[in-house]
Amino acid sequence: MVDTPLFEIEDLHVRADGNEILRGVSLTILPGEVHALMGPNGSGKSTLASTLLGSPEYEVTGGTIRFQGEDITTWGPDDRGKAGIFLAFQYPQAIPGVSVLNFLRQALSARKGIDLSMLELRLSIMEWMERLAMDPSFADRYLNEGFSGGEKKRNEILQMAILEPELAVLDETDSGLDIDALRVVAEGVREVQKDRPQLGLLVVTHYQRLLDELQPSHVHLLIDGRIVESGDMALATKLETAGYEAWRLPVAP
């Protein structure tokens, strides 16, 4: 019996500001799988992450995106979020005047149509805040305002835990984190996986250190808008020691 793919990208081409950034990306994620996407700056990693969430800044010029068997290529970000696709941002934005609790209440209503009272939601997130080593007082602070890098990233994982997506895209979640903060975030991801073993993960990163924590079964190398090689953790280890230059296409004279 062949497992039904959770998420499929087929021959995806994307451009922004008239420039082609993704040049035929194909990728399949099954339920419960952890895929890592690595590559140098400018290779198209964040473009792919934003495109998967339906960002209007990027134009899909070819290929398809399927989620749970349905073509969602033309869906907007709201529809994708409601369907169960989640993006943890590289640089989470602060929203003055909106508390973490209020944000989660609105997001949960949009995702699942559940309108919890503030007290009900507070009670429901306390366990998760403890599991993520978050100070409970953060629930009443304005979203990401004055948060450290690690606190912002833990807050993203809290959102992922509460919203219960089917697919989560972690866009350079390790960016700007020291070793201790990275380990806390990785432990948070693992806690979510314990509760949702069918959760699919696409982890976008430059570095092996996050992958050492999450142990993906699939590692993909994106260079100049194309996946040029796929493998397992051995590929990540090779990239850590050899760098990306060996995979770059030669520049025509």
N, C-alpha and C positions, 0 to 999 in steps of 0.2 A: 504494500500500500504506500503510495506516494503522498507525503504531507502537502497540504494546500499552502502555497506561499502566503505569508502575511503581507508582504510588501514586495513589489516588483518595479524596477526601473528598466526600461528597455530602450536602448539607443537614444538616450536623452541628449538633446542639443539645446543650449541656453545661451542667450546673449543679453548684454546690458550696455546701454549707451552706444549701441551700434557695433559692439565688439563681441565676437563669439568667445564664450568662456568655457562652457562644457561642450565637448566635441564627440558625443556618442558614448555616454556612460550607461552601462548595464549592471544591475545588481539585484539579487534576490535574497530576501530575508524570510526565514521560516519562523513560526512561533517559538519563543524561548531562546532564539539564537542571539549571540552578541557578535556584531561585526565592527571592526575598527577600520577607519579610513584615515590614512596617513598621507603626507605630502608636504612639499616646501611651501613657503609663502607664495601666493599668487597662482597656486595650482588649480584652484576652483573649489576647495573644500567647503568654505563658508557659503559660496554661491550655491552649491548643491544643497546644503542644509536649509538655506533660506527658500530655495525653489521647492523643496519638499513640503514646506509649510505654506506655499502659495504666495510668497511675497510678490507684490505688484512691480517691484523694481526689476524683476527678471522676467524675460520673455522666453517661453518655451517655443522653439522654432522647429522641433522635430522630436519624435519618440513619444513614449507613453509612461505614465506613472499609475500603477494599480495598487489599491489598498483593499485587502480581503477580497480580491477578485474583481473589484469594481474600478473602472477607469475614472480616476480623479484628476486627470491632467488639467482640466479647466476649472476645477473647484477653487474657491477662494479660501483664505486662511481660516475664516470662521467655520466654514463647513468642514474643513479638515480637522480643526480642533474638536468640534462636536463629535466627529466620527471616531476620534481616539488617537490622533497623532499629536505628539507633544515635542516642543523644541526648548531645550535648555540653552539659553543664549551665552555667547562668549562674554559679552559685556551687558549684564542685566541692567535695565534702566531704572532709575529712581522715579517714583511717582509721589510727589509731595501732596499731602492732604488725603491720601488713600492708605489706610492701614493694611497690614498684611492680612488681617482677619477679614476686612471688607473686600479686599481683592479676591481672596479665596472664595468668599461667599458668592461674588458675582461670577467668577470663573466656573464654580461648581454648578451654578444655575444654568449657565450657557452650555456647559458640557453635558449635563445629565438631566436638566430640568428640575433639579432638586433645590427647593427654597428652604434652607435650614435657618432657624433663628440664630442670632449671634451666639447665644448661650450653647445651643446644640452644636454649632460648628466649633466653638472654643473647646468643648468637651471632646469632640471627635479628633481634634488635632493635637491635644496635649500629649497623647501617647507617642505620636509621630515626632513631636518636638523633642521628647525625651530620647527616643531612639536615634535621632539625628544630632544629639548633643547641642540642642538649641535652647537658649534662655527663653522661658515662657513669656517674658515681657516683650519679646520681639513681635508677638502677635498683635500688639497695640501700637507698634511703631509704624511710621510711614514706610511704604514699600521701598526697600533698598536705600533709603535716605540715611546717610551716615554709616552704612554697613561696611565692614571690611570686605576684602575680596572673598575670603572664605565664608563669611556670613551670607553674602549674596548667593554664592553657589549652593550652600546648604538650603537656602530659601527656595532655590530652583528645585532641589530634590524634594523638599517638602511639598511643593506644588505638584510634582510628579506623583508623589505618594497619594495625595488627596484626590487628584483628578482621575487617577487610575486609567491612563491611556493604554492602548494596545501596542503602540510603537512610540518609543522615545528616541529623539535625536539629541545627543549631547554635543553641542558645538564648542569644542575646545574648552570644556568645563575645567580643565586643569590649568588654563591660562592664568598666570599671576599668582598661583598658589605655592606656598612653601610645602615641604614634604609632609608636615603634620596636618596641615589643612587639606592637602590632597588625599591623605589617608582617611580623614573623617568623611570627606565627600564620597570616596569610593565605598566606604563602609555603609554610607547611607544608600547608595545605589544597590548594594547587595541586600540590604534590609528590604528594599522595595521588591527586589527579585524573589526573596523568600515568600512574600505575600502573593506575588503575581509571577509564577514560574513561566507563564506563556508570554510574558512581556518581551517584545523584540527590541533590541538596542542597536543603534548605530552611533558609534563613538568616534567623533572627529577629533584628531589630536596630532600634534607634532612629535610627541615624545613617547618613549616606551614606558615611562614610570607609571602612568595611569593604567596602561595595559597590563603591567605586572600585577596590579591590584585587581583588575576586572577579568583577566584571562579570557580574551575573546577567542572563539573557535575559528573565526575568519578575519584575515587582515588583508586590506586592499591598498595598493599604492596608486595615488592619483598624481599624474604629472601632466602639466599643460592641458588640463581639461579632459584627460583620458585615464582610465584605469589600465595601467601598463603591466601590473602583476598582482596576483592574488595568492594567498597562502595561509599559513597558520602563524603562531607566535614566533616561529623561526624566522619568518620574513621581517617581523618587527625588530628582532635581535640583529639581523643583518643590516637593517637600515640604521640602527643605532651606531653600529661600528663603521659602516661603509659610507653613510650619507646617501644623498639622492643623485649625485652627479652621474653615476653609472647608468641610470635609467633615463636620463634626459635625451631627447631626440637631437641629433646633430643639426646645427643651423645651416641652412643652405647658403652657399657663397653668393 
